[in-house]
Amino acid sequence: MENNDMNLVPQTGPVAGEPAKSKVDLFSGEHTTSLIVGVLFIIVFIGLIIYVSVKTSYVNLILNGFFSLLSLLGGFFAGSQINKK
């Protein structure tokens, strides 16, 4: 038997343990999380502005929810930036 190891063709593609790139990752690179959090932050902020400008009497539960969502998104963004190299 002869050794045919020299005839092996190297395989190309994702490395084992590395997630496949999605279309969003191909578009935005490493900034996918930042874009998603930014869009959600803008949506919640616009919702808060609309709620404050339309309502005459405010429900504290809804205002607290809006501010909590804004704080959560800001904290998530800040926490996700710490782990980046």
Secondary structure, 3 states (H helix, E strand, C coil): CCCCHHHCCCCCCCCCCCCCCCHHHHHHHHHHHHHHHHHHHHHHHHHHHHHHHHCCCCCHHHHHHHHHHHHHHHHHHHHHHHCCC
